[in-house]
Amino acid sequence: MAKPKFDPDSAFKKIVSKNQESETIEEAKDSRPSKKKKATEGTKQMSYYLTPEIIKKLSIASAYSGKTLSNLVQESLENYLDKVIEENK
């Protein structure tokens, strides 16, 4: 069986087309709105333990409202804490 000859032009075209393809993918990723940037502006990441029931309720409320889980939790806590503070003044 004869060994195929190396074609430098063909190899170059394959490399260039793969680079152009990956650049196009990267450009598409960059043009999408980033959820992380919106969620992290002016906020600090914290961890808390929640029951499965609360997680389920948050997921349902998030689906109904169209808000992210982070935004929903933040708004809910703000409203609750404002109420508690106002009651205890």
Secondary structure, 3 states (H helix, E strand, C coil): CCCCCCCHHHHHHHHHHHHHHHHHHHHHHHHCCCHHHHHHCCCCCCCCCCCHHHHHHHHHHHHHHCCCHHHHHHHHHHHHHHHHHHHCC
